[in-house]
Amino acid sequence: MRMFLKVPVLVLALLLAVGLQARTQTPAATVDVQGLVAFLGAFPAPDSDDGKADLAIVLWHQRTRTGPEIQRALSEVKLGLGAYASAAGLPLDVSRYPVTAALIDQVGKDIKVQTDGLKKHFGRPRPYQADARVQPAIERELSPSYPSGHATRGLAYAMVLADLLPDHREALVAQGRLVGVDRVIGGVHYPSDIEAGQRLAAKLGAEWLAQPANRARVEAVRAAEWFGQAKP
């Protein structure tokens, strides 16, 4: 049985310092939503060819989705560290990796501020709000559909985890993209919502990782739970 190494005092101090710095920074709500609106562009109009194809794909998944696919989508409704366990080849539960889980939670909070602003701007109805034929297999949500917050966070989480676990980068990114696909399978998003969310994730995830305060957080997490440790 491998023994867990205790978090060094200096690492704990760094984590506390970085957390304090993050709390004193300008709130993420000051993000330039209009700039991101221009970056994403509008969603397809319902009566356009692309809009009709969007709905057709949702209905096709509704007819063909399997029990295991539905269960996977259900498990990702409350998205967290555990969704990436298979891709990482590790039991990524919060009790074993609390500092990593806290990091992912912070990424989610930072990005949700931005996706919420974009959803409010675009105001796209969910597929089941626009067409009664759509019957979701997972929890319905009242927030607008475009862009998909799950697709954005799903890939952004994968990018951060890939920074910590570079040997698993490909599998983690694939899992991050699958989170978005599962929202279409579940009937709560259009494919164009997912595509927009993943493009947004690539941009916001890279920007998040490039910020000095966030880099310090990542390096503190690496030292606390990943540096020099062979996790089973």
C-alpha positions as CSV (number, residue, x, y, z in Angstrom):
1,M,0.0,0.0,0.0
2,R,1.4,3.4,-1.0
3,M,1.5,6.0,1.7
4,F,0.3,9.5,0.9
5,L,2.9,12.2,1.4
6,K,1.9,15.1,3.7
7,V,1.5,18.5,2.0
8,P,4.7,20.5,2.9
9,V,4.2,23.6,5.0
10,L,5.6,25.8,2.3
11,V,3.1,24.4,-0.2
12,L,0.2,25.1,2.2
13,A,1.5,28.6,2.7
14,L,1.6,29.2,-1.1
15,L,-1.9,27.9,-1.5
16,L,-3.2,30.2,1.1
17,A,-1.3,33.2,-0.4
18,V,-2.6,32.5,-3.9
19,G,-6.1,32.1,-2.6
20,L,-5.9,35.4,-0.8
21,Q,-4.6,37.1,-4.0
22,A,-7.4,35.6,-6.0
23,R,-10.0,37.0,-3.6
24,T,-8.5,40.5,-3.8
25,Q,-8.3,40.6,-7.6
26,T,-10.9,42.4,-9.8
27,P,-14.1,40.3,-10.0
28,A,-14.4,38.1,-13.1
29,A,-17.8,39.8,-13.7
30,T,-15.9,42.6,-15.4
31,V,-15.2,40.4,-18.4
32,D,-15.7,41.9,-21.8
33,V,-18.9,40.0,-22.8
34,Q,-19.2,41.9,-26.0
35,G,-15.8,40.8,-27.1
36,L,-16.7,37.2,-26.5
37,V,-20.0,37.7,-28.3
38,A,-18.0,38.8,-31.4
39,F,-15.7,35.9,-31.0
40,L,-18.5,33.3,-30.9
41,G,-21.0,34.8,-33.4
42,A,-24.7,34.1,-33.4
43,F,-26.3,30.7,-33.1
44,P,-28.2,29.4,-36.2
45,A,-31.7,30.8,-36.7
46,P,-34.4,28.1,-36.1
47,D,-35.7,28.3,-39.7
48,S,-32.3,28.2,-41.3
49,D,-30.8,25.0,-42.8
50,D,-28.2,25.0,-40.0
51,G,-30.9,25.5,-37.4
52,K,-33.0,22.7,-38.7
53,A,-29.9,20.4,-38.8
54,D,-29.2,21.4,-35.2
55,L,-32.7,20.2,-34.1
56,A,-32.5,17.1,-36.3
57,I,-29.3,15.9,-34.6
58,V,-30.9,16.4,-31.1
59,L,-33.9,14.3,-32.2
60,W,-31.7,11.6,-33.8
61,H,-29.8,11.2,-30.5
62,Q,-33.1,11.0,-28.7
63,R,-34.0,8.0,-30.8
64,T,-30.7,6.3,-30.7
65,R,-29.2,7.0,-27.2
66,T,-28.4,4.0,-25.1
67,G,-28.8,3.4,-21.4
68,P,-25.1,3.7,-20.7
69,E,-25.0,7.0,-22.6
70,I,-27.8,8.3,-20.5
71,Q,-26.2,7.2,-17.3
72,R,-22.9,8.9,-18.3
73,A,-24.7,12.1,-19.1
74,L,-26.6,12.0,-15.8
75,S,-23.3,11.5,-14.0
76,E,-21.9,14.7,-15.6
77,V,-24.8,17.0,-14.7
78,K,-22.9,18.0,-11.5
79,L,-19.6,18.2,-13.3
80,G,-16.5,17.8,-11.2
81,L,-13.1,16.0,-10.8
82,G,-14.6,12.5,-10.8
83,A,-15.7,12.8,-14.4
84,Y,-12.1,12.6,-15.5
85,A,-11.1,9.5,-13.5
86,S,-11.2,7.1,-16.4
87,A,-9.2,9.4,-18.6
88,A,-6.6,10.0,-15.9
89,G,-6.4,6.3,-15.0
90,L,-6.9,7.3,-11.4
91,P,-9.7,7.4,-8.8
92,L,-10.1,11.2,-8.9
93,D,-12.4,11.6,-5.9
94,V,-12.4,14.7,-3.7
95,S,-11.3,12.9,-0.6
96,R,-8.0,11.8,-2.2
97,Y,-7.3,15.0,-4.2
98,P,-9.0,17.8,-2.3
99,V,-6.6,20.5,-3.5
100,T,-7.0,19.5,-7.1
101,A,-10.8,19.4,-6.7
102,A,-10.7,23.0,-5.2
103,L,-8.6,24.2,-8.2
104,I,-11.1,22.7,-10.7
105,D,-14.0,24.3,-8.7
106,Q,-12.3,27.7,-9.0
107,V,-11.8,27.3,-12.8
108,G,-15.5,26.5,-13.0
109,K,-16.5,29.6,-11.0
110,D,-14.3,31.9,-13.1
111,I,-15.6,30.5,-16.4
112,K,-19.3,30.4,-15.3
113,V,-19.3,34.1,-14.8
114,Q,-18.4,34.5,-18.5
115,T,-20.7,31.8,-19.9
116,D,-23.6,33.2,-17.8
117,G,-23.1,36.6,-19.4
118,L,-23.1,35.2,-22.9
119,K,-26.2,33.1,-22.3
120,K,-28.0,36.1,-21.0
121,H,-26.9,38.1,-24.1
122,F,-27.9,35.4,-26.7
123,G,-31.1,34.2,-24.9
124,R,-31.4,31.0,-27.0
125,P,-34.2,28.7,-25.8
126,R,-33.3,25.1,-24.9
127,P,-34.2,22.5,-27.5
128,Y,-37.1,21.2,-25.3
129,Q,-38.4,24.8,-25.0
130,A,-38.4,25.3,-28.7
131,D,-39.8,22.0,-29.8
132,A,-42.2,19.7,-27.9
133,R,-40.8,16.7,-29.6
134,V,-37.6,17.0,-27.6
135,Q,-37.8,14.9,-24.4
136,P,-34.6,15.2,-22.3
137,A,-33.2,12.2,-20.6
138,I,-31.5,14.3,-18.0
139,E,-32.3,17.3,-15.8
140,R,-34.0,20.2,-17.6
141,E,-32.5,23.6,-17.0
142,L,-34.0,27.1,-17.3
143,S,-30.9,29.0,-18.3
144,P,-30.5,29.8,-22.0
145,S,-28.8,27.3,-24.3
146,Y,-26.0,29.1,-26.1
147,P,-23.2,28.6,-25.5
148,S,-23.2,25.4,-23.4
149,G,-21.7,26.0,-20.0
150,H,-21.0,22.3,-19.5
151,A,-19.2,22.1,-22.8
152,T,-17.1,25.1,-21.8
153,R,-16.2,24.0,-18.4
154,G,-15.8,20.3,-19.4
155,L,-13.0,21.1,-21.8
156,A,-11.5,23.9,-19.6
157,Y,-11.3,21.4,-16.7
158,A,-9.6,18.9,-19.0
159,M,-7.0,21.6,-20.1
160,V,-6.1,22.3,-16.5
161,L,-5.9,18.7,-15.5
162,A,-3.8,18.0,-18.6
163,D,-1.3,20.6,-17.3
164,L,-1.0,18.6,-14.1
165,L,-1.1,15.2,-15.9
166,P,0.6,15.7,-19.3
167,D,1.0,12.0,-19.9
168,H,-2.8,11.8,-20.0
169,R,-3.4,15.0,-22.0
170,E,-5.0,13.3,-25.0
171,A,-7.5,11.2,-23.0
172,L,-8.4,14.1,-20.7
173,V,-9.1,16.4,-23.6
174,A,-11.2,13.7,-25.3
175,Q,-13.2,13.3,-22.0
176,G,-13.6,17.1,-21.8
177,R,-15.1,17.2,-25.3
178,L,-17.4,14.2,-24.5
179,V,-19.0,16.1,-21.7
180,G,-20.3,18.5,-24.3
181,V,-21.5,15.7,-26.6
182,D,-23.4,14.1,-23.7
183,R,-25.4,17.3,-23.3
184,V,-26.8,16.8,-26.8
185,I,-27.4,13.1,-26.2
186,G,-29.3,14.1,-23.0
187,G,-31.4,16.5,-25.0
188,V,-30.6,19.7,-23.2
189,H,-28.4,21.4,-25.9
190,Y,-28.0,21.8,-29.6
191,P,-24.7,20.7,-31.3
192,S,-24.0,24.4,-32.1
193,D,-24.2,25.2,-28.4
194,I,-21.5,22.6,-27.8
195,E,-19.3,23.8,-30.7
196,A,-19.4,27.3,-29.3
197,G,-18.7,26.2,-25.8
198,Q,-15.7,24.2,-26.8
199,R,-14.3,27.1,-28.9
200,L,-14.8,29.3,-25.9
201,A,-13.1,26.8,-23.6
202,A,-10.0,26.7,-25.8
203,K,-9.8,30.5,-25.5
204,L,-10.7,31.0,-21.9
205,G,-8.8,27.9,-20.7
206,A,-5.6,29.0,-22.3
207,E,-6.1,32.6,-20.9
208,W,-6.8,31.2,-17.4
209,L,-3.7,29.1,-17.4
210,A,-1.6,32.0,-18.6
211,Q,-2.6,34.4,-15.8
212,P,0.3,34.6,-13.2
213,A,-2.0,34.1,-10.2
214,N,-3.6,31.0,-11.8
215,R,-0.2,29.6,-12.7
216,A,0.8,29.9,-9.1
217,R,-2.3,28.1,-8.1
218,V,-1.6,25.3,-10.5
219,E,2.0,24.9,-9.4
220,A,1.0,24.9,-5.8
221,V,-1.5,22.1,-6.6
222,R,1.2,20.2,-8.5
223,A,3.5,20.4,-5.5
224,A,0.8,19.4,-3.1
225,E,-0.7,16.4,-4.8
226,W,1.2,15.5,-8.0
227,F,4.9,16.3,-7.8
228,G,7.0,13.2,-7.2
229,Q,4.0,11.1,-6.2
230,A,2.9,7.8,-7.9
231,K,-0.8,7.9,-7.3
232,P,-2.5,4.4,-7.6
